[in-house]
């Protein structure tokens, strides 16, 4: 399968598809403004870079000892699914866990597993699969 190529103007490393800026211009002006521009820039990067790639999403913050809840992890995973197909998404920590106390690291990993399980159940339920009961 031939890779999808977008007609874009590129300034620096940011792709500018035609719905974000006129193509074929060196310093093409943005067609959007404010929050719409920020969202459009994020979408342009996702469209240009993500198709066909596996993506790790840092659902656990290792810079704090605060233990995420499974629901917080699930929320992060769901947000990433706006840009990446679930089968290409791999929830993980946002960096190494060496600085954390072992009990904190273990609790964070349990939250990661539980949050991923929540989203997995939601996906299966949406596909019409068998719904598991939460304990």
Rosetta constraint file for C-alpha pairs under 8 A:
AtomPair CA 6 CA 17 HARMONIC 6.80 0.50
AtomPair CA 6 CA 48 HARMONIC 7.25 0.50
AtomPair CA 7 CA 17 HARMONIC 6.17 0.50
AtomPair CA 7 CA 18 HARMONIC 7.07 0.50
AtomPair CA 7 CA 23 HARMONIC 7.19 0.50
AtomPair CA 8 CA 15 HARMONIC 6.18 0.50
AtomPair CA 8 CA 16 HARMONIC 5.14 0.50
AtomPair CA 8 CA 17 HARMONIC 4.45 0.50
AtomPair CA 8 CA 18 HARMONIC 6.35 0.50
AtomPair CA 8 CA 23 HARMONIC 5.57 0.50
AtomPair CA 8 CA 24 HARMONIC 7.42 0.50
AtomPair CA 9 CA 15 HARMONIC 6.25 0.50
AtomPair CA 9 CA 16 HARMONIC 5.06 0.50
AtomPair CA 9 CA 17 HARMONIC 6.64 0.50
AtomPair CA 9 CA 21 HARMONIC 7.74 0.50
AtomPair CA 9 CA 22 HARMONIC 7.56 0.50
AtomPair CA 9 CA 23 HARMONIC 5.02 0.50
AtomPair CA 9 CA 24 HARMONIC 5.77 0.50
AtomPair CA 9 CA 25 HARMONIC 6.64 0.50
AtomPair CA 9 CA 26 HARMONIC 7.25 0.50
AtomPair CA 9 CA 28 HARMONIC 7.51 0.50
AtomPair CA 10 CA 14 HARMONIC 5.83 0.50
AtomPair CA 10 CA 15 HARMONIC 4.76 0.50
AtomPair CA 10 CA 16 HARMONIC 5.73 0.50
AtomPair CA 10 CA 26 HARMONIC 7.95 0.50
AtomPair CA 11 CA 15 HARMONIC 6.93 0.50
AtomPair CA 11 CA 16 HARMONIC 7.64 0.50
AtomPair CA 11 CA 26 HARMONIC 7.35 0.50
AtomPair CA 11 CA 27 HARMONIC 7.22 0.50
AtomPair CA 14 CA 41 HARMONIC 7.59 0.50
AtomPair CA 14 CA 44 HARMONIC 7.82 0.50
AtomPair CA 14 CA 45 HARMONIC 6.63 0.50
AtomPair CA 15 CA 41 HARMONIC 7.99 0.50
AtomPair CA 15 CA 44 HARMONIC 6.16 0.50
AtomPair CA 15 CA 45 HARMONIC 6.27 0.50
AtomPair CA 15 CA 48 HARMONIC 7.00 0.50
AtomPair CA 16 CA 20 HARMONIC 5.73 0.50
AtomPair CA 16 CA 21 HARMONIC 5.72 0.50
AtomPair CA 16 CA 22 HARMONIC 7.90 0.50
AtomPair CA 16 CA 23 HARMONIC 7.37 0.50
AtomPair CA 16 CA 41 HARMONIC 7.75 0.50
AtomPair CA 16 CA 44 HARMONIC 6.65 0.50
AtomPair CA 17 CA 21 HARMONIC 6.28 0.50
AtomPair CA 17 CA 22 HARMONIC 7.65 0.50
AtomPair CA 17 CA 23 HARMONIC 6.95 0.50
AtomPair CA 17 CA 44 HARMONIC 6.74 0.50
AtomPair CA 18 CA 22 HARMONIC 5.29 0.50
AtomPair CA 18 CA 23 HARMONIC 5.61 0.50
AtomPair CA 19 CA 31 HARMONIC 7.29 0.50
AtomPair CA 20 CA 30 HARMONIC 6.01 0.50
AtomPair CA 20 CA 31 HARMONIC 5.37 0.50
AtomPair CA 20 CA 32 HARMONIC 6.51 0.50
AtomPair CA 20 CA 37 HARMONIC 7.78 0.50
AtomPair CA 20 CA 40 HARMONIC 6.59 0.50
AtomPair CA 20 CA 41 HARMONIC 7.58 0.50
AtomPair CA 20 CA 44 HARMONIC 7.89 0.50
AtomPair CA 21 CA 28 HARMONIC 5.91 0.50
AtomPair CA 21 CA 29 HARMONIC 5.87 0.50
AtomPair CA 21 CA 30 HARMONIC 4.79 0.50
AtomPair CA 21 CA 31 HARMONIC 5.21 0.50
AtomPair CA 22 CA 28 HARMONIC 5.81 0.50
AtomPair CA 22 CA 29 HARMONIC 7.07 0.50
AtomPair CA 22 CA 30 HARMONIC 7.75 0.50
AtomPair CA 22 CA 31 HARMONIC 7.69 0.50
AtomPair CA 23 CA 28 HARMONIC 7.07 0.50
AtomPair CA 24 CA 28 HARMONIC 7.83 0.50
AtomPair CA 30 CA 37 HARMONIC 7.56 0.50
AtomPair CA 31 CA 37 HARMONIC 7.84 0.50
AtomPair CA 32 CA 36 HARMONIC 5.93 0.50
AtomPair CA 32 CA 37 HARMONIC 4.75 0.50
AtomPair CA 32 CA 40 HARMONIC 7.61 0.50
AtomPair CA 33 CA 37 HARMONIC 4.71 0.50
AtomPair CA 33 CA 38 HARMONIC 7.81 0.50
AtomPair CA 34 CA 38 HARMONIC 6.62 0.50
AtomPair CA 35 CA 39 HARMONIC 6.18 0.50
AtomPair CA 36 CA 40 HARMONIC 5.94 0.50
AtomPair CA 37 CA 41 HARMONIC 6.04 0.50
AtomPair CA 38 CA 42 HARMONIC 6.35 0.50
AtomPair CA 39 CA 43 HARMONIC 6.16 0.50
AtomPair CA 40 CA 44 HARMONIC 6.03 0.50
AtomPair CA 41 CA 45 HARMONIC 6.32 0.50
AtomPair CA 42 CA 46 HARMONIC 6.28 0.50
AtomPair CA 43 CA 47 HARMONIC 6.01 0.50
AtomPair CA 43 CA 83 HARMONIC 7.90 0.50
AtomPair CA 44 CA 48 HARMONIC 6.10 0.50
AtomPair CA 45 CA 49 HARMONIC 5.89 0.50
AtomPair CA 45 CA 50 HARMONIC 7.89 0.50
AtomPair CA 46 CA 50 HARMONIC 5.26 0.50
AtomPair CA 46 CA 51 HARMONIC 7.85 0.50
AtomPair CA 46 CA 83 HARMONIC 6.51 0.50
AtomPair CA 47 CA 51 HARMONIC 6.73 0.50
AtomPair CA 49 CA 53 HARMONIC 7.94 0.50
AtomPair CA 50 CA 54 HARMONIC 7.81 0.50
AtomPair CA 50 CA 55 HARMONIC 7.74 0.50
AtomPair CA 50 CA 83 HARMONIC 7.83 0.50
AtomPair CA 50 CA 84 HARMONIC 7.03 0.50
AtomPair CA 51 CA 84 HARMONIC 7.81 0.50
AtomPair CA 52 CA 88 HARMONIC 7.90 0.50
AtomPair CA 53 CA 88 HARMONIC 6.72 0.50
AtomPair CA 54 CA 88 HARMONIC 4.52 0.50
AtomPair CA 54 CA 89 HARMONIC 6.01 0.50
AtomPair CA 54 CA 90 HARMONIC 7.38 0.50
AtomPair CA 55 CA 84 HARMONIC 7.40 0.50
AtomPair CA 55 CA 88 HARMONIC 6.10 0.50
AtomPair CA 55 CA 89 HARMONIC 5.08 0.50
AtomPair CA 55 CA 90 HARMONIC 6.05 0.50
AtomPair CA 56 CA 89 HARMONIC 6.05 0.50
AtomPair CA 56 CA 90 HARMONIC 4.68 0.50
AtomPair CA 56 CA 91 HARMONIC 5.72 0.50
AtomPair CA 56 CA 92 HARMONIC 6.37 0.50
AtomPair CA 57 CA 77 HARMONIC 7.25 0.50
AtomPair CA 57 CA 80 HARMONIC 7.12 0.50
AtomPair CA 57 CA 89 HARMONIC 7.02 0.50
AtomPair CA 57 CA 90 HARMONIC 6.11 0.50
AtomPair CA 57 CA 91 HARMONIC 4.84 0.50
AtomPair CA 57 CA 92 HARMONIC 5.86 0.50
AtomPair CA 57 CA 93 HARMONIC 7.54 0.50
AtomPair CA 57 CA 94 HARMONIC 7.29 0.50
AtomPair CA 58 CA 91 HARMONIC 6.15 0.50
AtomPair CA 58 CA 92 HARMONIC 5.02 0.50
AtomPair CA 58 CA 93 HARMONIC 4.64 0.50
AtomPair CA 58 CA 94 HARMONIC 3.99 0.50
AtomPair CA 58 CA 95 HARMONIC 7.62 0.50
AtomPair CA 59 CA 73 HARMONIC 5.42 0.50
AtomPair CA 59 CA 76 HARMONIC 5.82 0.50
AtomPair CA 59 CA 77 HARMONIC 6.88 0.50
AtomPair CA 59 CA 91 HARMONIC 6.00 0.50
AtomPair CA 59 CA 92 HARMONIC 5.79 0.50
AtomPair CA 59 CA 93 HARMONIC 5.74 0.50
AtomPair CA 59 CA 94 HARMONIC 6.68 0.50
AtomPair CA 59 CA 112 HARMONIC 7.07 0.50
AtomPair CA 60 CA 68 HARMONIC 6.90 0.50
AtomPair CA 60 CA 73 HARMONIC 7.08 0.50
AtomPair CA 60 CA 92 HARMONIC 6.58 0.50
AtomPair CA 60 CA 93 HARMONIC 4.45 0.50
AtomPair CA 60 CA 94 HARMONIC 5.90 0.50
AtomPair CA 60 CA 108 HARMONIC 6.80 0.50
AtomPair CA 60 CA 112 HARMONIC 6.87 0.50
AtomPair CA 61 CA 93 HARMONIC 6.33 0.50
AtomPair CA 61 CA 94 HARMONIC 5.72 0.50
AtomPair CA 61 CA 95 HARMONIC 7.69 0.50
AtomPair CA 62 CA 93 HARMONIC 6.80 0.50
AtomPair CA 62 CA 94 HARMONIC 6.49 0.50
AtomPair CA 62 CA 95 HARMONIC 6.33 0.50
AtomPair CA 62 CA 96 HARMONIC 7.04 0.50
AtomPair CA 62 CA 97 HARMONIC 5.99 0.50
AtomPair CA 62 CA 100 HARMONIC 7.30 0.50
AtomPair CA 65 CA 100 HARMONIC 6.97 0.50
AtomPair CA 65 CA 104 HARMONIC 6.39 0.50
AtomPair CA 67 CA 104 HARMONIC 7.06 0.50
AtomPair CA 67 CA 107 HARMONIC 6.61 0.50
AtomPair CA 67 CA 108 HARMONIC 5.52 0.50
AtomPair CA 67 CA 111 HARMONIC 7.60 0.50
AtomPair CA 68 CA 72 HARMONIC 6.12 0.50
AtomPair CA 68 CA 73 HARMONIC 6.71 0.50
AtomPair CA 68 CA 108 HARMONIC 6.38 0.50
AtomPair CA 68 CA 111 HARMONIC 6.27 0.50
AtomPair CA 69 CA 73 HARMONIC 6.43 0.50
AtomPair CA 69 CA 111 HARMONIC 5.76 0.50
AtomPair CA 69 CA 115 HARMONIC 7.58 0.50
AtomPair CA 70 CA 74 HARMONIC 6.08 0.50
AtomPair CA 70 CA 111 HARMONIC 4.76 0.50
AtomPair CA 70 CA 112 HARMONIC 6.49 0.50
AtomPair CA 70 CA 113 HARMONIC 7.81 0.50
AtomPair CA 70 CA 114 HARMONIC 5.31 0.50
AtomPair CA 70 CA 115 HARMONIC 4.02 0.50
AtomPair CA 70 CA 116 HARMONIC 7.79 0.50
AtomPair CA 70 CA 118 HARMONIC 7.68 0.50
AtomPair CA 71 CA 75 HARMONIC 6.09 0.50
AtomPair CA 71 CA 115 HARMONIC 5.86 0.50
AtomPair CA 71 CA 118 HARMONIC 7.79 0.50
AtomPair CA 72 CA 76 HARMONIC 6.41 0.50
AtomPair CA 72 CA 115 HARMONIC 7.31 0.50
AtomPair CA 73 CA 77 HARMONIC 6.32 0.50
AtomPair CA 73 CA 111 HARMONIC 7.02 0.50
AtomPair CA 73 CA 112 HARMONIC 6.12 0.50
AtomPair CA 73 CA 115 HARMONIC 4.90 0.50
AtomPair CA 73 CA 116 HARMONIC 7.17 0.50
AtomPair CA 74 CA 78 HARMONIC 6.10 0.50
AtomPair CA 74 CA 115 HARMONIC 4.48 0.50
AtomPair CA 74 CA 116 HARMONIC 6.05 0.50
AtomPair CA 74 CA 118 HARMONIC 6.42 0.50
AtomPair CA 74 CA 119 HARMONIC 5.88 0.50
AtomPair CA 75 CA 79 HARMONIC 6.20 0.50
AtomPair CA 76 CA 80 HARMONIC 6.35 0.50
AtomPair CA 77 CA 81 HARMONIC 6.29 0.50
AtomPair CA 77 CA 91 HARMONIC 6.78 0.50
AtomPair CA 77 CA 116 HARMONIC 7.42 0.50
AtomPair CA 77 CA 119 HARMONIC 7.42 0.50
AtomPair CA 78 CA 82 HARMONIC 6.97 0.50
AtomPair CA 78 CA 119 HARMONIC 7.28 0.50
AtomPair CA 79 CA 83 HARMONIC 7.81 0.50
AtomPair CA 80 CA 84 HARMONIC 6.15 0.50
AtomPair CA 80 CA 89 HARMONIC 7.83 0.50
AtomPair CA 81 CA 85 HARMONIC 5.86 0.50
AtomPair CA 81 CA 86 HARMONIC 6.05 0.50
AtomPair CA 81 CA 89 HARMONIC 7.52 0.50
AtomPair CA 84 CA 88 HARMONIC 6.50 0.50
AtomPair CA 84 CA 89 HARMONIC 6.34 0.50
AtomPair CA 85 CA 89 HARMONIC 6.48 0.50
AtomPair CA 91 CA 112 HARMONIC 7.46 0.50
AtomPair CA 91 CA 116 HARMONIC 7.17 0.50
AtomPair CA 92 CA 112 HARMONIC 7.15 0.50
AtomPair CA 93 CA 97 HARMONIC 7.88 0.50
AtomPair CA 97 CA 105 HARMONIC 6.41 0.50
AtomPair CA 100 CA 104 HARMONIC 6.29 0.50
AtomPair CA 100 CA 105 HARMONIC 5.88 0.50
AtomPair CA 101 CA 105 HARMONIC 6.21 0.50
AtomPair CA 102 CA 106 HARMONIC 6.08 0.50
AtomPair CA 103 CA 107 HARMONIC 6.15 0.50
AtomPair CA 104 CA 108 HARMONIC 6.15 0.50
AtomPair CA 105 CA 109 HARMONIC 6.20 0.50
AtomPair CA 106 CA 110 HARMONIC 6.18 0.50
AtomPair CA 107 CA 111 HARMONIC 6.26 0.50
AtomPair CA 108 CA 112 HARMONIC 6.20 0.50
AtomPair CA 109 CA 113 HARMONIC 6.20 0.50
AtomPair CA 110 CA 114 HARMONIC 6.08 0.50
AtomPair CA 111 CA 115 HARMONIC 5.88 0.50
AtomPair CA 112 CA 116 HARMONIC 6.12 0.50
AtomPair CA 113 CA 117 HARMONIC 6.13 0.50
AtomPair CA 114 CA 118 HARMONIC 6.31 0.50
AtomPair CA 115 CA 119 HARMONIC 6.57 0.50
AtomPair CA 116 CA 120 HARMONIC 6.06 0.50
AtomPair CA 117 CA 121 HARMONIC 6.13 0.50
AtomPair CA 118 CA 122 HARMONIC 6.34 0.50
AtomPair CA 119 CA 123 HARMONIC 6.16 0.50
AtomPair CA 120 CA 124 HARMONIC 6.23 0.50
AtomPair CA 121 CA 125 HARMONIC 5.98 0.50
AtomPair CA 121 CA 131 HARMONIC 6.62 0.50
AtomPair CA 121 CA 132 HARMONIC 6.90 0.50
AtomPair CA 122 CA 126 HARMONIC 6.03 0.50
AtomPair CA 123 CA 127 HARMONIC 6.20 0.50
AtomPair CA 124 CA 128 HARMONIC 6.25 0.50
AtomPair CA 124 CA 129 HARMONIC 4.76 0.50
AtomPair CA 124 CA 130 HARMONIC 6.87 0.50
AtomPair CA 124 CA 131 HARMONIC 7.10 0.50
AtomPair CA 125 CA 129 HARMONIC 5.07 0.50
AtomPair CA 125 CA 130 HARMONIC 6.41 0.50
AtomPair CA 125 CA 131 HARMONIC 5.58 0.50
